[in-house]
Every structure is written in structure tokens, then in C-alpha cells.
Amino acid sequence: MTQPQQFGSPPPAQKAPKPAKFGALAWTSLILGIVGILGSPIIFLNNLTAIVAALGLILGVIALFGTKRILALIGIGLCVAGIAITVAVQGDTVKELENALNEPGSASGESGDSGQATWGEQFTWESGVAVKVSKPTPCTPSDFASPQNIERAMKFTVTVVNNSDEPVNIVDLTPSGDATFNGGKAETIFDSDGECGDGGMESTTVLPGKTYRYDVAYAVGPKPGELQLVFNPILGQEAVFVGKV
């Protein structure tokens, strides 16, 4: 008598793996973060890579709600770092440009030409000799000052720096007599016993590598205006200082 054939129970069905939720966004955030980091030190290009990193940051935040959270966190961190580095690099670049534009000594002369500067700046000739005119300060002439009847007096400190190989005489680095104020002549004040000084007419030799300072004052009008001083030494070209007083 034949026995009924027995069949084994079928193997349990394997569950299909769950698809990664927002996995593509997490990977995209990571890649965009890397791009943001690599481009952040490069001026001009980092503007674009910062936008890319910002997009990656948004995608990374969305991917946090998916299954690739660690990957999303890494992408977010890279994106934030790329944006932060870009901001820091651009800030330093702006400061360097401002310092370069405002740095005293930016004016320089070439043979046969005249160069223009203003108070607080420095003019340097090709020889290495430089002159700097300070910002003006008011001074009170004494009763014996020349000229008389001065409406307003402004004093400057002139700094001569000799970085050349030869000694220079201060007489050659004194403002010429054609100083002007608001289109008219500005007279030099000679006041050896007063606070306005003796007009800077000193015969002093400045050796190479040395610095010398002297004061010079001018009679100007009662109202603010523009004063122009011209240094026309034997060095070959004029240095013109122009500014408000």
C-alpha cells in the first residue's frame, strides 16, 4: 500500500530591501559640499561655489529625514564650511584692497613727471628719497610773524626720508614759493619765535638711511578751502600735495 507523498513547507519569502529614502539627496549634498570647500579659497570662483554649497546645504537638511542621515550630516558640514571659508577669504581680500588703496606712500614719481598726493601720504622719487606732509593743524602767529594781518594759519609737519645712496639737503626738499589756496597765492609764514615756525628754511643735510622732520605754515583765507603745495627739488620731478584746510 503506497503512502501519500509528503512535501516540505516552502521557504519563507525574503523581504525586499527598503529603498533608501532621500539617499540621492544625501549624496548630492556631500558632492556639492566638496565642491564648495575646493572652490572657497579661489577669488571670484568662490562666489559660484558658495551658491553651490548653499544648495547642497538645503538638500542635506531635506536628506536628514531619510535613511542616509550620517551622509547628510557630513554633506551639511562640508557645505557650511565651504560657505564660511568663502566669507572669510572675501573679507580678507576686501581688507587688503582697502589697505593697499589707503596706504601712505602709494604715490611715486617717474622722471619728468609730477605726482600728486594728499595730507598724510608720502611721495617717493626714483632715487629713494621720500617726502610726507602731515595733516594740517591751526597755529597762532606771534606779533612779529611775517606776513602781517594773517586771517588764518595752518601748519604742516614735513617728513623727509632718505633711502637713497647720497646725502640730501633739506633746502632742496622745501615747498616751493608757488603754494596756492583756492586759486590764489598762499604765503609762507615766517615766525621763528612763535608756534608757526620759521617757514622750513633750514639748511640741514640728511644722510642715507636717515629721517628728518620740520614744520612749515601758510597764511590762508578765513573759510575752508583747498591748499596746494609743490616740492620741486633737483631730483627731476615735482611732488604736488593737495588737500582741504
ZIBELZI-V46759 format. One line per field, one symbol per residue. ss: DSSP state (A for helix, B for strand, O for the rest). A space follows every 50 residues. Layout:
BEGIN
ss=???
END
This chain:
BEGIN
ss=OOOOOOOOOOOOOOOOOOOOOOAAAAAAAAAAAAAAAAAOOOOOAAAAAA AAAAAAAAAAAAAOOOOOAAAAAAAAAAAAAAAAAAAAAAAAAAAAAAAA AAOOOOBBOOOOOOBBBOOOOBBBOOOOBBBBBOOOBBOOOOOOOBOOOO OBBBBBBBBBBBOOOOOBBAAAAOOOOOOBBOOBBOBBBBBOOOOOBOOO OOOOBBOOOOBBBBBBBBBBOOOOOBBBBBBOOOOOOOBBBBBBO
END
